[in-house]
Amino acid sequence: MAALVTIAAVLAVILVIVTSQWNQHDYTFADEFNGSAGVAPDPAKWTHDLGGGGWGNNELQTYTNSRKNSFLDGQGNLVIRATQQHDGYYNSARLTTADSFAQRHGHWEARIKINSQPGLWPAWWMLGDNFSTVGWPRSGEVDMAEDYGFSAIESSVHTRTDVQPAVRTYAGGIGNDSEFHVFSMDWTPAGITFSRDGEQYAQHLWNTPNGPTEPSRPMFMLLNLAVGGKVGNPPPNAAFPVEFVVDYVRVWE
């Protein structure tokens, strides 16, 4: 047991040392969302997932590529906006780098404002680049920051195994005040850490017994604002539109 504790401690130190080096590298991906008010996010970096059908979680929204649901605000931000239609249905947006960028290991960082509202589910997250062929959960999933509507951020890892339990999960979290914060994730061969404004609040080592193993594939990013589903539906008095605002997204090797 002592040997295992010592090994875990050494790996944790290695993880901290390695993650302190990211700022010495150039970006492998960056979007500052600079542009005129009302224009679409850069199509060379982001594409839109479209449609409804619940998205595997009984979600209520239909994702669109309309500027009503995703646009630059002219002040250096991307806005993803969930709207409620006159017929009671919901529209929103889900952006992905699946066609432009994926990476394994490195430092991911985003300055985002996550508006915590009951029945809304904003998220900055990743899926393996083999998702289109193997599906979830074999693709693996890493959630850098998501909010289920209870004024709390959750960061997590989900991977598939061939033994029970079939999906292994690690999750950590921190409170959410619905203001801008810099969220970051560091992924190394030793493990993964999650931080807000430079302060680490969650860490998982890949050799942790019965925990998720390291995703084997490069992963692409997603930004989306879901409505309803497993987080619960919006209350009758919910005020729409609801916005998920992103100042920048940056990635280093």
Secondary structure in CASP SS format (residue, H / E / C, confidence):
PFRMAT SS
TARGET T0000
AUTHOR 0000-0000-0000
METHOD secondary structure of the structure
MODEL  1
M C 1.00
A H 1.00
A H 1.00
L H 1.00
V H 1.00
T H 1.00
I H 1.00
A H 1.00
A H 1.00
V H 1.00
L H 1.00
A H 1.00
V H 1.00
I H 1.00
L H 1.00
V H 1.00
I H 1.00
V H 1.00
T H 1.00
S C 1.00
Q C 1.00
W H 1.00
N H 1.00
Q H 1.00
H C 1.00
D C 1.00
Y E 1.00
T E 1.00
F E 1.00
A E 1.00
D E 1.00
E C 1.00
F C 1.00
N C 1.00
G C 1.00
S C 1.00
A C 1.00
G C 1.00
V C 1.00
A C 1.00
P C 1.00
D C 1.00
P C 1.00
A C 1.00
K C 1.00
W C 1.00
T E 1.00
H E 1.00
D E 1.00
L C 1.00
G E 1.00
G C 1.00
G C 1.00
G C 1.00
W C 1.00
G C 1.00
N C 1.00
N C 1.00
E C 1.00
L C 1.00
Q E 1.00
T E 1.00
Y E 1.00
T C 1.00
N C 1.00
S C 1.00
R C 1.00
K C 1.00
N C 1.00
S E 1.00
F E 1.00
L E 1.00
D C 1.00
G C 1.00
Q C 1.00
G C 1.00
N C 1.00
L E 1.00
V E 1.00
I E 1.00
R E 1.00
A E 1.00
T E 1.00
Q E 1.00
Q C 1.00
H C 1.00
D C 1.00
G C 1.00
Y C 1.00
Y E 1.00
N E 1.00
S E 1.00
A C 1.00
R E 1.00
L E 1.00
T E 1.00
T C 1.00
A C 1.00
D C 1.00
S C 1.00
F C 1.00
A C 1.00
Q E 1.00
R C 1.00
H C 1.00
G E 1.00
H E 1.00
W E 1.00
E E 1.00
A E 1.00
R E 1.00
I E 1.00
K E 1.00
I E 1.00
N C 1.00
S C 1.00
Q C 1.00
P C 1.00
G C 1.00
L E 1.00
W E 1.00
P E 1.00
A E 1.00
W E 1.00
W E 1.00
M E 1.00
L E 1.00
G E 1.00
D C 1.00
N C 1.00
F H 1.00
S H 1.00
T H 1.00
V H 1.00
G C 1.00
W C 1.00
P C 1.00
R C 1.00
S C 1.00
G C 1.00
E E 1.00
V E 1.00
D E 1.00
M E 1.00
A E 1.00
E E 1.00
D E 1.00
Y C 1.00
G C 1.00
F C 1.00
S C 1.00
A E 1.00
I E 1.00
E E 1.00
S E 1.00
S E 1.00
V E 1.00
H E 1.00
T E 1.00
R E 1.00
T C 1.00
D C 1.00
V C 1.00
Q C 1.00
P C 1.00
A C 1.00
V E 1.00
R E 1.00
T E 1.00
Y E 1.00
A E 1.00
G E 1.00
G E 1.00
I E 1.00
G E 1.00
N C 1.00
D C 1.00
S C 1.00
E C 1.00
F E 1.00
H E 1.00
V E 1.00
F E 1.00
S E 1.00
M E 1.00
D E 1.00
W E 1.00
T C 1.00
P C 1.00
A C 1.00
G E 1.00
I E 1.00
T E 1.00
F E 1.00
S E 1.00
R E 1.00
D C 1.00
G C 1.00
E E 1.00
Q E 1.00
Y E 1.00
A E 1.00
Q E 1.00
H E 1.00
L E 1.00
W C 1.00
N C 1.00
T C 1.00
P C 1.00
N C 1.00
G C 1.00
P C 1.00
T C 1.00
E C 1.00
P C 1.00
S C 1.00
R C 1.00
P C 1.00
M E 1.00
F E 1.00
M E 1.00
L E 1.00
L E 1.00
N E 1.00
L E 1.00
A E 1.00
V E 1.00
G C 1.00
G C 1.00
K C 1.00
V C 1.00
G C 1.00
N C 1.00
P C 1.00
P C 1.00
P C 1.00
N C 1.00
A C 1.00
A C 1.00
F C 1.00
P C 1.00
V E 1.00
E E 1.00
F E 1.00
V E 1.00
V E 1.00
D E 1.00
Y E 1.00
V E 1.00
R E 1.00
V E 1.00
W E 1.00
E C 1.00
END
